[in-house]
Amino acid sequence: MVSRSSLINGGRFDWSGMVLYTLLTFFGLLMLAPLVYLAVTAFKPVSELFLFPPRFFVINPTLQNFKELLFAATSSVVPFSRYIFNSIVVSFLVVTIGIVISTMAAYPLSKHKELPFRRGLFSLIVLALMFAPQVTQIPQYIVMSKLGLMDTYFALVLPMLASPMGLFLMKQFLDQIPDALLEAARMDGASEWRTYVSIVVPLLQPAIATLMLLNFIAAWNDPWASTVYTTTDQMKTLPFAISTISGGYGVVARTGALAAASFLMIVPTLVMFIITQRRVLETMAHSGIKA
């Protein structure tokens, strides 16, 4: 909320500040409108879904769309809850293991000056950022197939663990931590593992929260892995389920179920953003600060 004193400068009303706050509020609401429309559409009855002209807000909210979603899923071999479970498992593994790999790999690259080929390895990481993800999809498929990991959680998780963006983020954030802090821990007798767990990881909390958000969004919204690496419906994830609901000749009849599925798809992402937003802003604030 804007206070009155913030708009008064030298006894005069700050009209430019008022206009700025008004514009920011307008554009903020404009960006929020699609999410609000998605949420209210999930609770619209069929009579309101096909109104013309369409109405933004729901008049008679109902849970019928969610019931139809469960009915459409239970009519098949695999229940809809299985898709949600698979997405939760894959997202959790990608986030947790990805953070461990990125932090442990970035620590020696940033703080172990004696590491052989340290600059060359970091140059390769930066070079990997220049390639689009589609470039590595065919090699990843061949590797998963040759290893016999198709139609398993390993195939859904392993290709997403190698994150050049996460490693780059952690390394750049670690560069801001004073080397004297780590040297003091070693002089006190702390091992490298103890230094990593007790000092490095706590100081990396803002960067970890940012990587957690990015990895979760990438894993939760990814339909590619489920489509390519799995052959049975029991291993499919939620994005694949939504694509099956939105496809075919029954798309009009399933409009309400599709709206409910899209709402369930976006809620975890919003929750994750709300949880990590403060730490993410800290990462942005420290991105240009050098120790």
MITORVEX-772614 format. One record per residue (C-alpha): residue in one letter; x, y, z. Coordinates in steps of 0.1 Angstrom, whole numbers, padded with zeros to 4 digits, always signed. Layout:
REM MITORVEX-772614
aXYZ/...
//
This chain:
REM MITORVEX-772614
m+0000+0000+0000/v+0013+0035-0009/s+0015+0058+0020/r+0005+0095+0018/s+0039+0107+0028/s+0056+0088+0000/l+0035+0108-0025/i+0042+0142-0009/n+0075+0159-0017/g+0082+0193-0001/g+0045+0199+0006/r+0035+0192-0030/f+0016+0161-0042/d+0039+0139-0063/w+0017+0134-0094/s+0045+0116-0113/g+0048+0091-0085/m+0010+0086-0085/v+0010+0080-0123/l+0038+0055-0119/y+0021+0036-0092/t-0011+0036-0112/l+0006+0022-0143/l+0024-0004-0123/t-0008-0015-0107/f-0026-0017-0141/f+0001-0038-0157/g+0003-0060-0126/l-0034-0067-0128/l-0031-0072-0165/m-0004-0099-0160/l-0025-0115-0133/a-0057-0117-0154/p-0048-0149-0173/l-0042-0168-0140/v-0075-0155-0125/y-0094-0165-0157/l-0078-0199-0156/a-0089-0204-0120/v-0125-0192-0124/t-0129-0212-0156/a-0122-0244-0137/f-0152-0237-0115/k-0176-0227-0143/p-0206-0249-0151/v-0212-0260-0187/s-0239-0234-0191/e-0212-0206-0185/l-0184-0222-0204/f-0199-0216-0238/l-0216-0183-0232/f-0212-0156-0259/p-0199-0131-0252/p-0179-0150-0226/r-0179-0139-0190/f-0147-0134-0171/f-0159-0143-0136/v-0180-0174-0126/i-0216-0168-0115/n-0225-0202-0102/p-0193-0220-0092/t-0193-0258-0092/l-0170-0287-0087/q-0185-0306-0116/n-0155-0301-0138/f-0132-0318-0113/k-0157-0347-0111/e-0157-0350-0149/l-0119-0349-0148/l-0118-0378-0125/f-0145-0397-0144/a-0126-0392-0177/a-0094-0405-0161/t-0110-0434-0142/s-0127-0446-0174/s-0093-0454-0187/v-0069-0480-0174/v-0048-0456-0153/p-0065-0433-0127/f-0058-0396-0128/s-0041-0398-0094/r-0014-0419-0110/y-0004-0391-0133/i-0002-0367-0104/f+0019-0391-0084/n+0043-0396-0112/s+0047-0358-0117/i+0053-0353-0080/v+0079-0381-0078/v+0098-0369-0109/s+0097-0332-0099/f+0109-0340-0063/l+0138-0361-0076/v+0148-0336-0102/v+0148-0307-0077/t+0166-0325-0048/i+0192-0344-0068/g+0197-0315-0092/i+0205-0291-0063/v+0229-0316-0048/i+0248-0321-0081/s+0249-0284-0089/t+0262-0273-0055/m+0287-0300-0052/a+0301-0295-0087/a+0302-0257-0083/y+0321-0257-0050/p+0354-0270-0064/l+0351-0250-0096/s+0348-0218-0076/k+0369-0224-0045/h+0395-0250-0054/k+0420-0230-0074/e+0443-0260-0078/l+0416-0281-0096/p+0431-0292-0129/f+0415-0278-0160/r+0392-0256-0139/r+0389-0228-0164/g+0384-0252-0193/l+0356-0271-0175/f+0338-0238-0167/s+0342-0227-0204/l+0325-0260-0214/i+0297-0252-0190/v+0292-0218-0205/l+0294-0233-0240/a+0266-0257-0231/l+0243-0228-0222/m+0244-0218-0259/f+0228-0250-0271/a+0190-0253-0273/p+0176-0283-0253/q+0163-0298-0285/v+0199-0304-0296/t+0205-0330-0269/q+0171-0348-0271/i+0181-0374-0296/p+0215-0383-0279/q+0197-0385-0246/y+0171-0409-0260/i+0198-0431-0275/v+0216-0432-0241/m+0185-0441-0222/s+0176-0468-0247/k+0211-0484-0247/l+0211-0484-0209/g+0178-0502-0208/l+0162-0475-0187/m+0131-0469-0209/d+0097-0468-0191/t+0113-0461-0157/y+0116-0432-0134/f+0154-0431-0142/a+0146-0422-0178/l+0123-0394-0166/v+0148-0380-0141/l+0184-0385-0154/p+0182-0363-0185/m+0171-0333-0164/l+0199-0336-0138/a+0227-0322-0160/s+0218-0285-0157/p+0244-0261-0171/m+0222-0232-0160/g+0221-0245-0124/l+0259-0251-0122/f+0266-0217-0137/l+0242-0200-0112/m+0258-0218-0082/k+0294-0211-0094/q+0287-0174-0099/f+0271-0171-0065/l+0299-0190-0048/d+0324-0166-0063/q+0309-0139-0041/i+0317-0158-0009/p+0351-0147+0006/d+0378-0173+0005/a+0389-0162+0039/l+0357-0176+0054/l+0364-0211+0041/e+0401-0209+0050/a+0391-0201+0086/a+0370-0232+0087/r+0398-0253+0074/m+0422-0238+0100/d+0397-0248+0127/g+0400-0284+0115/a+0369-0287+0094/s+0370-0312+0065/e+0359-0303+0030/w+0326-0321+0035/r+0320-0303+0068/t+0329-0270+0051/y+0305-0277+0023/v+0276-0287+0045/s+0280-0262+0074/i+0292-0231+0055/v+0288-0233+0017/v+0252-0247+0016/p+0237-0222+0041/l+0253-0193+0022/l+0239-0206-0010/q+0203-0206+0002/p+0191-0178-0022/a+0207-0195-0052/i+0193-0229-0041/a+0158-0214-0039/t+0162-0200-0074/l+0174-0233-0088/m+0147-0251-0069/l+0120-0229-0086/l+0136-0233-0121/n+0140-0271-0118/f+0105-0276-0105/i+0089-0256-0133/a+0110-0275-0159/a+0102-0309-0145/w+0065-0303-0136/n+0056-0288-0170/d+0077-0311-0192/p+0056-0334-0215/w+0086-0345-0236/a+0101-0370-0213/s+0068-0387-0206/t+0060-0389-0243/v+0094-0402-0254/y+0109-0422-0226/t+0078-0441-0214/t+0057-0467-0232/t+0030-0475-0206/d+0003-0453-0192/q+0014-0461-0156/m+0046-0441-0161/k+0031-0411-0178/t+0030-0377-0161/l+0004-0350-0157/p+0013-0329-0188/f+0008-0360-0209/a-0026-0366-0193/i-0037-0330-0201/s-0026-0335-0237/t-0048-0366-0239/i-0078-0347-0225/s-0073-0318-0249/g-0069-0340-0279/g-0093-0360-0300/y-0129-0353-0311/g-0142-0350-0275/v-0123-0318-0268/v-0154-0296-0267/a-0172-0320-0244/r-0142-0321-0221/t-0136-0283-0220/g-0146-0282-0183/a-0123-0312-0174/l-0095-0296-0194/a-0099-0263-0174/a-0099-0282-0141/a-0067-0301-0152/s-0050-0269-0162/f-0059-0254-0128/l-0044-0284-0110/m-0013-0280-0132/i-0007-0244-0123/v-0014-0245-0085/p+0019-0263-0075/t+0039-0238-0096/l+0023-0209-0078/v+0028-0224-0044/m+0065-0231-0052/f+0069-0195-0064/i+0053-0181-0032/i+0076-0202-0011/t+0108-0192-0029/q+0101-0157-0040/r+0120-0139-0012/r+0151-0160-0017/v+0149-0155-0055/l+0148-0117-0051/e+0179-0120-0028/t+0197-0138-0056/m+0188-0110-0081/a+0199-0084-0055/h+0233-0100-0050/s+0239-0110-0087/g+0260-0079-0093/i+0279-0078-0060/k+0314-0091-0057/a+0332-0100-0025/
//
